[in-house]
Amino acid sequence: KDMVAAIYRDTDPRLHGAAGLSVLAHLEDLVARGLVATEGDPAIDGIFTPA
């Protein structure tokens, strides 16, 4: 949620749910490519770190 609020700060907050799914999809790709790490499966409320 923090990332979405920062990235989409000029976007209507009603769209933040959809924006969050887009951010999650990008993070899932980065995890799959070994560029980002998370504990367990990537999740909307997960904690992500550089790999």
Residue pairs with C-beta under 8 A, 6 or more apart in sequence:
1 16
1 20
1 45
3 23
4 16
4 19
4 20
4 23
5 16
7 19
7 23
8 15
8 16
8 19
11 19
20 44
21 44
24 42
24 43
24 44
27 36
27 38
27 42
27 46
27 48
28 42
30 36
30 48
31 37
31 38
31 42
31 48
34 51
35 50
35 51
36 48
36 49
36 50
36 51
37 48
37 49
37 50
37 51
38 46
38 47
38 48
38 49
39 46
39 47
40 46
42 48
